[in-house]
């Protein structure tokens, strides 16, 4: 089933590996702008490159720890700055 998410944005936590990476990849493949959030910069960068290589969606990596309010706010701010929504 193909679902178009063109014009939509998503923030995926734990997006650098496993289920989070699979979800972020699927959202990007469906046309969404995707901000993936993870604590580790290296894994985050690799995940962004992987998604960009296999989809046409806009993808950014937002480093942050969603276990803290500041980490959540920082990830949100990065997504807003990148996508304007």
Secondary structure, 3 states (H helix, E strand, C coil): CCCCCCCCEEEEECCCCHHHHHHHHHHHHCCCEEEEEECCHHHHHHHHHHHHHHCCCCEEEEECCCCCHHHHHHHHHHHHHHHCC
